[in-house]
Every structure is written in structure tokens, then in C-alpha cells.
Amino acid sequence: MIFFKFYKKIFGLHVVTDFGANKTLTGGLSLQTLETYKDFIGTNEISFGGNNFEIYFEEDDFDSFIDKLQNYDIEYVHPVKEHSWEQLVVRLYYPDKHIIEVGENIKVVCRRFLDRGMTA
């Protein structure tokens, strides 16, 4: 992942979690492989300079956040969807057409697993 080297060198960020195709850096920045990203947004048509970069945020109260979005004229990349690891996410376009992903806080997902009786 060539971009990791850039973030480490320029910003001093370090890997907090490494899932292979996805790395989370200090400060919460998450980087993923191009192949994984193509699958996430449902297209192979990716060109650098558009539809190939996103900023990711997490929300503790994801449902309220989605309700709040209804008050704005939002262009969505895709509606709310559930990833294979059961985290709810939505992707939307920032006015300059960069992608913003907002996901359900992963701690909320883990809490849901625990509530179902799952163990670590």
C-alpha cells in the first residue's frame, strides 16, 4: 500500500489495525486496496481524480444521522447498506464530488454481537 508510506512520512501516522486489504491509521484514517474499493462502491470504472477516494467517519447513532441527512439535498453514491461484517454504512458525494463514507461506529456493531451472545 504505497499511500501508507506517504501518510507515515508526511503526517507521522502509524498503523493501528491491519486487516490486509484495509489499514486503519492513527487519527482514524482508513486506507484500503483498489480491488476492495471497487467491490464496495460497485464499479470497476475508477479513475484517479474522481470516485476513487473517500473520507470516512463513524457515527454512534447511525439511524439519527441518516434521518438528519433527509433535511439536506444529498447526492448518494449508494443508499445505506450493510457490509459482510454487519456494519451499516452510507456513501455520499461531497459538493466537490469527493466521496464521504459514514459508518455505524464499529463499537456499536461489536456491542450488538455481544448482545446476541457472541464472544470475542
N, CA, C and O atoms as CSV, one atom per row, in Angstrom:
chain,resi,resn,atom,element,x,y,z
A,1,MET,N,N,0.839,-1.170,0.000
A,1,MET,CA,C,0.000,0.000,0.000
A,1,MET,C,C,0.885,1.234,0.000
A,1,MET,O,O,1.328,1.694,1.053
A,2,ILE,N,N,1.133,1.750,-1.151
A,2,ILE,CA,C,2.037,2.882,-1.315
A,2,ILE,C,C,1.575,4.127,-0.569
A,2,ILE,O,O,2.405,4.913,-0.111
A,3,PHE,N,N,0.259,4.319,-0.440
A,3,PHE,CA,C,-0.240,5.516,0.225
A,3,PHE,C,C,0.086,5.523,1.707
A,3,PHE,O,O,0.233,6.591,2.300
A,4,PHE,N,N,0.202,4.343,2.320
A,4,PHE,CA,C,0.554,4.287,3.727
A,4,PHE,C,C,1.900,4.951,3.967
A,4,PHE,O,O,2.072,5.689,4.937
A,5,LYS,N,N,2.853,4.689,3.083
A,5,LYS,CA,C,4.186,5.280,3.229
A,5,LYS,C,C,4.108,6.804,3.207
A,5,LYS,O,O,4.812,7.477,3.961
A,6,PHE,N,N,3.256,7.343,2.346
A,6,PHE,CA,C,3.061,8.792,2.265
A,6,PHE,C,C,2.516,9.334,3.588
A,6,PHE,O,O,3.050,10.308,4.119
A,7,TYR,N,N,1.471,8.721,4.120
A,7,TYR,CA,C,0.863,9.202,5.364
A,7,TYR,C,C,1.816,9.063,6.545
A,7,TYR,O,O,1.817,9.895,7.452
A,8,LYS,N,N,2.618,8.021,6.530
A,8,LYS,CA,C,3.593,7.853,7.602
A,8,LYS,C,C,4.671,8.923,7.500
A,8,LYS,O,O,5.046,9.541,8.496
A,9,LYS,N,N,5.160,9.133,6.286
A,9,LYS,CA,C,6.250,10.089,6.087
A,9,LYS,C,C,5.799,11.531,6.316
A,9,LYS,O,O,6.457,12.275,7.043
A,10,ILE,N,N,4.711,11.922,5.717
A,10,ILE,CA,C,4.266,13.319,5.772
A,10,ILE,C,C,3.574,13.664,7.081
A,10,ILE,O,O,3.812,14.732,7.644
A,11,PHE,N,N,2.714,12.766,7.575
A,11,PHE,CA,C,1.901,13.077,8.743
A,11,PHE,C,C,2.299,12.318,10.001
A,11,PHE,O,O,1.771,12.583,11.081
A,12,GLY,N,N,3.234,11.370,9.866
A,12,GLY,CA,C,3.662,10.614,11.038
A,12,GLY,C,C,2.611,9.633,11.538
A,12,GLY,O,O,2.634,9.249,12.707
A,13,LEU,N,N,1.686,9.218,10.666
A,13,LEU,CA,C,0.640,8.284,11.070
A,13,LEU,C,C,1.183,6.859,11.085
A,13,LEU,O,O,2.064,6.504,10.302
A,14,HIS,N,N,0.646,6.063,11.978
A,14,HIS,CA,C,1.070,4.674,12.122
A,14,HIS,C,C,-0.136,3.750,12.023
A,14,HIS,O,O,-1.266,4.178,12.257
A,15,VAL,N,N,0.093,2.501,11.681
A,15,VAL,CA,C,-0.978,1.512,11.586
A,15,VAL,C,C,-1.473,1.169,12.985
A,15,VAL,O,O,-0.700,0.810,13.873
A,16,VAL,N,N,-2.792,1.292,13.151
A,16,VAL,CA,C,-3.437,0.899,14.405
A,16,VAL,C,C,-4.006,-0.504,14.254
A,16,VAL,O,O,-3.843,-1.343,15.139
A,17,THR,N,N,-4.677,-0.760,13.125
A,17,THR,CA,C,-5.182,-2.100,12.817
A,17,THR,C,C,-4.872,-2.405,11.361
A,17,THR,O,O,-4.944,-1.533,10.495
A,18,ASP,N,N,-4.528,-3.653,11.114
A,18,ASP,CA,C,-4.171,-4.077,9.763
A,18,ASP,C,C,-4.997,-5.301,9.401
A,18,ASP,O,O,-4.790,-6.391,9.934
A,19,PHE,N,N,-5.942,-5.098,8.477
A,19,PHE,CA,C,-6.786,-6.197,8.017
A,19,PHE,C,C,-6.369,-6.655,6.622
A,19,PHE,O,O,-7.162,-7.269,5.909
A,20,GLY,N,N,-5.149,-6.368,6.236
A,20,GLY,CA,C,-4.665,-6.763,4.914
A,20,GLY,C,C,-5.107,-5.784,3.852
A,20,GLY,O,O,-4.344,-4.900,3.465
A,21,ALA,N,N,-6.340,-5.932,3.373
A,21,ALA,CA,C,-6.864,-5.038,2.336
A,21,ALA,C,C,-7.285,-3.695,2.909
A,21,ALA,O,O,-7.603,-2.776,2.155
A,22,ASN,N,N,-7.291,-3.568,4.227
A,22,ASN,CA,C,-7.706,-2.337,4.887
A,22,ASN,C,C,-6.785,-2.090,6.073
A,22,ASN,O,O,-6.558,-2.974,6.898
A,23,LYS,N,N,-6.260,-0.868,6.142
A,23,LYS,CA,C,-5.414,-0.480,7.268
A,23,LYS,C,C,-6.010,0.773,7.892
A,23,LYS,O,O,-6.388,1.707,7.185
A,24,THR,N,N,-6.092,0.790,9.215
A,24,THR,CA,C,-6.550,1.970,9.923
A,24,THR,C,C,-5.332,2.605,10.576
A,24,THR,O,O,-4.551,1.938,11.254
A,25,LEU,N,N,-5.189,3.900,10.358
A,25,LEU,CA,C,-4.041,4.634,10.875
A,25,LEU,C,C,-4.444,5.463,12.081
A,25,LEU,O,O,-5.629,5.677,12.337
A,26,THR,N,N,-3.442,5.927,12.821
A,26,THR,CA,C,-3.718,6.833,13.926
A,26,THR,C,C,-4.502,8.015,13.379
A,26,THR,O,O,-4.303,8.441,12.241
A,27,GLY,N,N,-5.394,8.534,14.206
A,27,GLY,CA,C,-6.239,9.625,13.753
A,27,GLY,C,C,-7.504,9.137,13.062
A,27,GLY,O,O,-8.374,9.935,12.714
A,28,GLY,N,N,-7.606,7.808,12.860
A,28,GLY,CA,C,-8.809,7.247,12.283
A,28,GLY,C,C,-8.836,7.139,10.776
A,28,GLY,O,O,-9.823,6.659,10.218
A,29,LEU,N,N,-7.788,7.566,10.097
A,29,LEU,CA,C,-7.747,7.442,8.645
A,29,LEU,C,C,-7.654,5.986,8.262
A,29,LEU,O,O,-6.844,5.245,8.818
A,30,SER,N,N,-8.490,5.561,7.303
A,30,SER,CA,C,-8.517,4.169,6.869
A,30,SER,C,C,-8.185,4.095,5.394
A,30,SER,O,O,-8.768,4.817,4.584
A,31,LEU,N,N,-7.242,3.217,5.038
A,31,LEU,CA,C,-6.836,3.024,3.652
A,31,LEU,C,C,-7.196,1.609,3.231
A,31,LEU,O,O,-7.069,0.672,4.020
A,32,GLN,N,N,-7.643,1.451,1.991
A,32,GLN,CA,C,-7.979,0.123,1.500
A,32,GLN,C,C,-7.474,-0.061,0.087
A,32,GLN,O,O,-7.162,0.909,-0.603
A,33,THR,N,N,-7.394,-1.313,-0.343
A,33,THR,CA,C,-6.880,-1.610,-1.673
A,33,THR,C,C,-7.885,-1.186,-2.741
A,33,THR,O,O,-9.082,-1.080,-2.474
A,34,LEU,N,N,-7.392,-0.950,-3.935
A,34,LEU,CA,C,-8.241,-0.570,-5.056
A,34,LEU,C,C,-9.273,-1.659,-5.352
A,34,LEU,O,O,-10.434,-1.351,-5.623
A,35,GLU,N,N,-8.865,-2.921,-5.305
A,35,GLU,CA,C,-9.778,-4.030,-5.585
A,35,GLU,C,C,-10.929,-4.058,-4.588
A,35,GLU,O,O,-12.083,-4.244,-4.974
A,36,THR,N,N,-10.622,-3.875,-3.315
A,36,THR,CA,C,-11.655,-3.845,-2.285
A,36,THR,C,C,-12.588,-2.668,-2.506
A,36,THR,O,O,-13.805,-2.803,-2.385
A,37,TYR,N,N,-12.027,-1.530,-2.826
A,37,TYR,CA,C,-12.829,-0.325,-3.035
A,37,TYR,C,C,-13.794,-0.497,-4.210
A,37,TYR,O,O,-14.946,-0.069,-4.139
A,38,LYS,N,N,-13.324,-1.119,-5.282
A,38,LYS,CA,C,-14.195,-1.365,-6.441
A,38,LYS,C,C,-15.415,-2.179,-6.019
A,38,LYS,O,O,-16.534,-1.901,-6.450
A,39,ASP,N,N,-15.195,-3.169,-5.188
A,39,ASP,CA,C,-16.295,-4.004,-4.711
A,39,ASP,C,C,-17.245,-3.187,-3.832
A,39,ASP,O,O,-18.464,-3.316,-3.953
A,40,PHE,N,N,-16.699,-2.354,-2.956
A,40,PHE,CA,C,-17.521,-1.571,-2.030
A,40,PHE,C,C,-18.477,-0.638,-2.763
A,40,PHE,O,O,-19.642,-0.528,-2.380
A,41,ILE,N,N,-18.003,0.037,-3.813
A,41,ILE,CA,C,-18.876,1.010,-4.484
A,41,ILE,C,C,-19.557,0.439,-5.716
A,41,ILE,O,O,-20.346,1.126,-6.366
A,42,GLY,N,N,-19.261,-0.807,-6.039
A,42,GLY,CA,C,-19.977,-1.496,-7.094
A,42,GLY,C,C,-19.628,-1.099,-8.505
A,42,GLY,O,O,-20.501,-1.091,-9.374
A,43,THR,N,N,-18.366,-0.765,-8.764
A,43,THR,CA,C,-17.961,-0.420,-10.128
A,43,THR,C,C,-16.491,-0.730,-10.340
A,43,THR,O,O,-15.689,-0.675,-9.407
A,44,ASN,N,N,-16.146,-1.058,-11.580
A,44,ASN,CA,C,-14.747,-1.212,-11.965
A,44,ASN,C,C,-14.228,0.042,-12.632
A,44,ASN,O,O,-13.037,0.149,-12.925
A,45,GLU,N,N,-15.116,0.994,-12.873
A,45,GLU,CA,C,-14.744,2.229,-13.562
A,45,GLU,C,C,-14.256,3.268,-12.556
A,45,GLU,O,O,-15.016,4.117,-12.091
A,46,ILE,N,N,-12.998,3.177,-12.244
A,46,ILE,CA,C,-12.393,4.113,-11.300
A,46,ILE,C,C,-11.232,4.805,-11.994
A,46,ILE,O,O,-10.365,4.164,-12.589
A,47,SER,N,N,-11.238,6.108,-11.905
A,47,SER,CA,C,-10.122,6.881,-12.439
A,47,SER,C,C,-9.657,7.828,-11.343
A,47,SER,O,O,-10.471,8.404,-10.623
A,48,PHE,N,N,-8.382,7.981,-11.225
A,48,PHE,CA,C,-7.860,8.865,-10.190
A,48,PHE,C,C,-8.236,10.290,-10.526
A,48,PHE,O,O,-8.121,10.738,-11.667
A,49,GLY,N,N,-8.690,10.990,-9.500
A,49,GLY,CA,C,-9.201,12.332,-9.685
A,49,GLY,C,C,-10.702,12.374,-9.524
A,49,GLY,O,O,-11.291,13.455,-9.552
A,50,GLY,N,N,-11.338,11.230,-9.355
A,50,GLY,CA,C,-12.778,11.189,-9.133
A,50,GLY,C,C,-13.237,9.783,-8.824
A,50,GLY,O,O,-12.794,8.822,-9.453
A,51,ASN,N,N,-14.133,9.664,-7.847
A,51,ASN,CA,C,-14.727,8.387,-7.439
A,51,ASN,C,C,-13.691,7.363,-6.989
A,51,ASN,O,O,-13.924,6.159,-7.101
A,52,ASN,N,N,-12.568,7.819,-6.489
A,52,ASN,CA,C,-11.524,6.887,-6.086
A,52,ASN,C,C,-10.952,7.198,-4.710
A,52,ASN,O,O,-9.940,6.626,-4.305
A,53,PHE,N,N,-11.589,8.084,-4.015
A,53,PHE,CA,C,-11.073,8.499,-2.719
A,53,PHE,C,C,-12.246,8.862,-1.834
A,53,PHE,O,O,-13.207,9.483,-2.287
A,54,GLU,N,N,-12.169,8.478,-0.586
A,54,GLU,CA,C,-13.232,8.864,0.331
A,54,GLU,C,C,-12.665,9.187,1.697
A,54,GLU,O,O,-11.601,8.702,2.083
A,55,ILE,N,N,-13.388,10.006,2.410
A,55,ILE,CA,C,-13.099,10.297,3.804
A,55,ILE,C,C,-14.137,9.531,4.612
A,55,ILE,O,O,-15.318,9.529,4.264
A,56,TYR,N,N,-13.708,8.887,5.681
A,56,TYR,CA,C,-14.580,8.012,6.464
A,56,TYR,C,C,-14.803,8.569,7.860
A,56,TYR,O,O,-13.869,9.018,8.525
A,57,PHE,N,N,-16.035,8.532,8.283
A,57,PHE,CA,C,-16.418,8.933,9.633
A,57,PHE,C,C,-17.285,7.845,10.229
A,57,PHE,O,O,-17.900,7.065,9.503
A,58,GLU,N,N,-17.335,7.790,11.551
A,58,GLU,CA,C,-18.240,6.869,12.227
A,58,GLU,C,C,-19.224,7.664,13.072
A,58,GLU,O,O,-18.899,8.723,13.611
A,59,GLU,N,N,-20.427,7.129,13.172
A,59,GLU,CA,C,-21.495,7.733,13.965
A,59,GLU,C,C,-21.958,6.747,15.026
A,59,GLU,O,O,-22.224,5.583,14.726
A,60,ASP,N,N,-22.054,7.217,16.272
A,60,ASP,CA,C,-22.564,6.373,17.352
A,60,ASP,C,C,-24.049,6.086,17.155
A,60,ASP,O,O,-24.512,4.970,17.392
A,61,ASP,N,N,-24.798,7.111,16.715
A,61,ASP,CA,C,-26.234,6.962,16.480
A,61,ASP,C,C,-26.487,7.073,14.982
A,61,ASP,O,O,-26.918,8.112,14.482
A,62,PHE,N,N,-26.214,5.991,14.286
A,62,PHE,CA,C,-26.264,5.972,12.833
A,62,PHE,C,C,-27.664,6.289,12.305
A,62,PHE,O,O,-27.805,7.037,11.337
A,63,ASP,N,N,-28.692,5.728,12.930
A,63,ASP,CA,C,-30.062,5.969,12.461
A,63,ASP,C,C,-30.422,7.451,12.522
A,63,ASP,O,O,-31.032,7.974,11.590
A,64,SER,N,N,-30.054,8.131,13.600
A,64,SER,CA,C,-30.332,9.568,13.714
A,64,SER,C,C,-29.570,10.358,12.658
A,64,SER,O,O,-30.083,11.334,12.111
A,65,PHE,N,N,-28.347,9.931,12.378
A,65,PHE,CA,C,-27.557,10.603,11.349
A,65,PHE,C,C,-28.251,10.481,9.986
A,65,PHE,O,O,-28.359,11.461,9.249
A,66,ILE,N,N,-28.717,9.272,9.660
A,66,ILE,CA,C,-29.409,9.052,8.390
A,66,ILE,C,C,-30.674,9.896,8.330
A,66,ILE,O,O,-30.976,10.488,7.294
A,67,ASP,N,N,-31.411,9.956,9.428
A,67,ASP,CA,C,-32.613,10.808,9.471
A,67,ASP,C,C,-32.260,12.259,9.227
A,67,ASP,O,O,-32.977,12.965,8.518
A,68,LYS,N,N,-31.150,12.714,9.813
A,68,LYS,CA,C,-30.722,14.107,9.652
A,68,LYS,C,C,-30.392,14.417,8.188
A,68,LYS,O,O,-30.644,15.528,7.721
A,69,LEU,N,N,-29.835,13.450,7.469
A,69,LEU,CA,C,-29.487,13.663,6.064
A,69,LEU,C,C,-30.708,13.984,5.212
A,69,LEU,O,O,-30.590,14.620,4.165
A,70,GLN,N,N,-31.886,13.540,5.664
A,70,GLN,CA,C,-33.108,13.791,4.904
A,70,GLN,C,C,-33.421,15.283,4.798
A,70,GLN,O,O,-34.200,15.697,3.940
A,71,ASN,N,N,-32.810,16.093,5.675
A,71,ASN,CA,C,-33.037,17.540,5.671
A,71,ASN,C,C,-32.172,18.273,4.650
A,71,ASN,O,O,-32.267,19.493,4.520
A,72,TYR,N,N,-31.336,17.543,3.931
A,72,TYR,CA,C,-30.391,18.156,3.007
A,72,TYR,C,C,-30.526,17.542,1.619
A,72,TYR,O,O,-30.971,16.405,1.463
A,73,ASP,N,N,-30.136,18.308,0.633
A,73,ASP,CA,C,-30.134,17.819,-0.739
A,73,ASP,C,C,-28.823,17.069,-0.948
A,73,ASP,O,O,-27.801,17.664,-1.292
A,74,ILE,N,N,-28.865,15.774,-0.739
A,74,ILE,CA,C,-27.667,14.926,-0.769
A,74,ILE,C,C,-27.681,14.083,-2.028
A,74,ILE,O,O,-28.708,13.511,-2.392
A,75,GLU,N,N,-26.530,14.005,-2.696
A,75,GLU,CA,C,-26.361,13.056,-3.787
A,75,GLU,C,C,-25.624,11.846,-3.213
A,75,GLU,O,O,-24.504,11.968,-2.716
A,76,TYR,N,N,-26.252,10.700,-3.286
A,76,TYR,CA,C,-25.704,9.486,-2.696
A,76,TYR,C,C,-24.919,8.677,-3.717
A,76,TYR,O,O,-25.299,8.595,-4.885
A,77,VAL,N,N,-23.820,8.082,-3.264
A,77,VAL,CA,C,-23.120,7.079,-4.056
A,77,VAL,C,C,-23.963,5.810,-4.025
A,77,VAL,O,O,-24.167,5.161,-5.050
A,78,HIS,N,N,-24.456,5.462,-2.822
A,78,HIS,CA,C,-25.392,4.353,-2.639
A,78,HIS,C,C,-26.164,4.604,-1.353
A,78,HIS,O,O,-25.687,5.310,-0.465
A,79,PRO,N,N,-27.354,4.026,-1.254
A,79,PRO,CA,C,-28.109,4.164,-0.005
A,79,PRO,C,C,-27.438,3.363,1.109
A,79,PRO,O,O,-26.409,2.722,0.895
A,80,VAL,N,N,-28.025,3.409,2.280
A,80,VAL,CA,C,-27.493,2.637,3.413
A,80,VAL,C,C,-27.400,1.176,3.009
A,80,VAL,O,O,-28.328,0.604,2.438
A,81,LYS,N,N,-26.243,0.585,3.325
A,81,LYS,CA,C,-26.078,-0.843,3.075
A,81,LYS,C,C,-25.332,-1.457,4.243
A,81,LYS,O,O,-24.701,-0.762,5.039
A,82,GLU,N,N,-25.417,-2.766,4.325
A,82,GLU,CA,C,-24.749,-3.496,5.384
A,82,GLU,C,C,-23.588,-4.280,4.790
A,82,GLU,O,O,-23.769,-5.065,3.860
A,83,HIS,N,N,-22.392,-4.059,5.337
A,83,HIS,CA,C,-21.229,-4.822,4.894
A,83,HIS,C,C,-21.307,-6.254,5.426
A,83,HIS,O,O,-22.124,-6.566,6.292
A,84,SER,N,N,-20.451,-7.106,4.895
A,84,SER,CA,C,-20.442,-8.520,5.304
A,84,SER,C,C,-20.138,-8.680,6.795
A,84,SER,O,O,-20.493,-9.707,7.374
A,85,TRP,N,N,-19.498,-7.705,7.430
A,85,TRP,CA,C,-19.199,-7.763,8.865
A,85,TRP,C,C,-20.295,-7.064,9.675
A,85,TRP,O,O,-20.121,-6.787,10.862
A,86,GLU,N,N,-21.451,-6.775,9.001
A,86,GLU,CA,C,-22.681,-6.265,9.602
A,86,GLU,C,C,-22.625,-4.813,10.042
A,86,GLU,O,O,-23.455,-4.388,10.845
A,87,GLN,N,N,-21.695,-4.060,9.552
A,87,GLN,CA,C,-21.656,-2.624,9.830
A,87,GLN,C,C,-22.486,-1.908,8.770
A,87,GLN,O,O,-22.332,-2.156,7.574
A,88,LEU,N,N,-23.372,-1.011,9.224
A,88,LEU,CA,C,-24.162,-0.198,8.311
A,88,LEU,C,C,-23.337,0.998,7.856
A,88,LEU,O,O,-22.657,1.639,8.659
A,89,VAL,N,N,-23.403,1.293,6.560
A,89,VAL,CA,C,-22.674,2.433,6.000
A,89,VAL,C,C,-23.513,3.117,4.936
A,89,VAL,O,O,-24.430,2.529,4.363
A,90,VAL,N,N,-23.180,4.362,4.692
A,90,VAL,CA,C,-23.746,5.113,3.575
A,90,VAL,C,C,-22.601,5.901,2.954
A,90,VAL,O,O,-21.708,6.371,3.659
A,91,ARG,N,N,-22.628,6.042,1.648
A,91,ARG,CA,C,-21.638,6.872,0.967
A,91,ARG,C,C,-22.376,7.961,0.209
A,91,ARG,O,O,-23.387,7.711,-0.448
A,92,LEU,N,N,-21.854,9.169,0.313
A,92,LEU,CA,C,-22.452,10.300,-0.367
A,92,LEU,C,C,-21.363,11.149,-0.978
A,92,LEU,O,O,-20.189,11.040,-0.621
A,93,TYR,N,N,-21.767,11.992,-1.900
A,93,TYR,CA,C,-20.799,12.890,-2.528
A,93,TYR,C,C,-20.748,14.205,-1.783
A,93,TYR,O,O,-21.782,14.807,-1.492
A,94,TYR,N,N,-19.562,14.640,-1.481
A,94,TYR,CA,C,-19.315,15.990,-1.011
A,94,TYR,C,C,-19.602,16.891,-2.213
A,94,TYR,O,O,-19.526,16.411,-3.343
A,95,PRO,N,N,-19.924,18.156,-2.029
A,95,PRO,CA,C,-20.231,19.004,-3.194
A,95,PRO,C,C,-19.161,19.028,-4.291
A,95,PRO,O,O,-19.482,19.268,-5.455
A,96,ASP,N,N,-17.911,18.785,-3.939
A,96,ASP,CA,C,-16.870,18.758,-4.981
A,96,ASP,C,C,-16.715,17.377,-5.607
A,96,ASP,O,O,-15.767,17.129,-6.353
A,97,LYS,N,N,-17.647,16.481,-5.301
A,97,LYS,CA,C,-17.722,15.120,-5.847
A,97,LYS,C,C,-16.754,14.132,-5.211
A,97,LYS,O,O,-16.629,13.009,-5.702
A,98,HIS,N,N,-16.068,14.507,-4.140
A,98,HIS,CA,C,-15.319,13.509,-3.385
A,98,HIS,C,C,-16.309,12.714,-2.553
A,98,HIS,O,O,-17.383,13.208,-2.207
A,99,ILE,N,N,-15.948,11.497,-2.238
A,99,ILE,CA,C,-16.854,10.613,-1.524
A,99,ILE,C,C,-16.601,10.690,-0.023
A,99,ILE,O,O,-15.459,10.693,0.437
A,100,ILE,N,N,-17.689,10.752,0.717
A,100,ILE,CA,C,-17.644,10.665,2.170
A,100,ILE,C,C,-18.401,9.403,2.556
A,100,ILE,O,O,-19.553,9.213,2.166
A,101,GLU,N,N,-17.746,8.546,3.323
A,101,GLU,CA,C,-18.417,7.361,3.855
A,101,GLU,C,C,-18.680,7.604,5.323
A,101,GLU,O,O,-17.797,8.047,6.057
A,102,VAL,N,N,-19.891,7.316,5.749
A,102,VAL,CA,C,-20.236,7.399,7.160
A,102,VAL,C,C,-20.721,6.019,7.567
A,102,VAL,O,O,-21.670,5.483,6.995
A,103,GLY,N,N,-20.057,5.457,8.561
A,103,GLY,CA,C,-20.397,4.121,9.020
A,103,GLY,C,C,-20.870,4.130,10.455
A,103,GLY,O,O,-20.568,5.030,11.240
A,104,GLU,N,N,-21.606,3.115,10.759
A,104,GLU,CA,C,-22.017,2.881,12.129
A,104,GLU,C,C,-20.752,2.625,12.949
A,104,GLU,O,O,-19.877,1.873,12.520
A,105,ASN,N,N,-20.653,3.237,14.108
A,105,ASN,CA,C,-19.480,3.043,14.953
A,105,ASN,C,C,-19.258,1.550,15.163
A,105,ASN,O,O,-20.174,0.833,15.565
A,106,ILE,N,N,-18.051,1.086,14.892
A,106,ILE,CA,C,-17.753,-0.342,14.977
A,106,ILE,C,C,-17.951,-0.871,16.405
A,106,ILE,O,O,-18.211,-2.059,16.598
A,107,LYS,N,N,-17.826,0.014,17.406
A,107,LYS,CA,C,-18.096,-0.397,18.784
A,107,LYS,C,C,-19.574,-0.763,18.949
A,107,LYS,O,O,-19.908,-1.675,19.704
A,108,VAL,N,N,-20.448,-0.057,18.248
A,108,VAL,CA,C,-21.878,-0.367,18.285
A,108,VAL,C,C,-22.124,-1.740,17.654
A,108,VAL,O,O,-22.932,-2.524,18.152
A,109,VAL,N,N,-21.425,-2.022,16.559
A,109,VAL,CA,C,-21.545,-3.327,15.897
A,109,VAL,C,C,-21.092,-4.434,16.859
A,109,VAL,O,O,-21.768,-5.454,17.001
A,110,CYS,N,N,-19.957,-4.228,17.509
A,110,CYS,CA,C,-19.438,-5.228,18.454
A,110,CYS,C,C,-20.386,-5.410,19.629
A,110,CYS,O,O,-20.596,-6.532,20.092
A,111,ARG,N,N,-20.962,-4.310,20.115
A,111,ARG,CA,C,-21.926,-4.395,21.211
A,111,ARG,C,C,-23.140,-5.233,20.787
A,111,ARG,O,O,-23.662,-6.026,21.571
A,112,ARG,N,N,-23.584,-5.045,19.529
A,112,ARG,CA,C,-24.700,-5.828,19.010
A,112,ARG,C,C,-24.335,-7.317,18.999
A,112,ARG,O,O,-25.161,-8.160,19.346
A,113,PHE,N,N,-23.105,-7.638,18.603
A,113,PHE,CA,C,-22.649,-9.030,18.619
A,113,PHE,C,C,-22.699,-9.598,20.038
A,113,PHE,O,O,-23.183,-10.710,20.251
A,114,LEU,N,N,-22.196,-8.829,21.007
A,114,LEU,CA,C,-22.195,-9.273,22.395
A,114,LEU,C,C,-23.619,-9.481,22.895
A,114,LEU,O,O,-23.894,-10.449,23.604
A,115,ASP,N,N,-24.539,-8.562,22.524
A,115,ASP,CA,C,-25.927,-8.687,22.930
A,115,ASP,C,C,-26.581,-9.945,22.388
A,115,ASP,O,O,-27.522,-10.470,22.984
A,116,ARG,N,N,-26.081,-10.430,21.252
A,116,ARG,CA,C,-26.586,-11.673,20.655
A,116,ARG,C,C,-25.968,-12.910,21.305
A,116,ARG,O,O,-26.338,-14.041,20.989
A,117,GLY,N,N,-25.020,-12.679,22.218
A,117,GLY,CA,C,-24.390,-13.802,22.890
A,117,GLY,C,C,-23.091,-14.254,22.240
A,117,GLY,O,O,-22.514,-15.266,22.640
A,118,MET,N,N,-22.632,-13.515,21.248
A,118,MET,CA,C,-21.365,-13.870,20.608
A,118,MET,C,C,-20.219,-13.530,21.556
A,118,MET,O,O,-20.349,-12.640,22.396
A,119,THR,N,N,-19.120,-14.224,21.424
A,119,THR,CA,C,-17.944,-13.957,22.241
A,119,THR,C,C,-16.805,-13.451,21.354
A,119,THR,O,O,-16.856,-13.558,20.128
A,120,ALA,N,N,-15.799,-12.909,21.989
A,120,ALA,CA,C,-14.643,-12.420,21.256
A,120,ALA,C,C,-14.017,-13.554,20.486
A,120,ALA,O,O,-13.019,-13.353,19.794
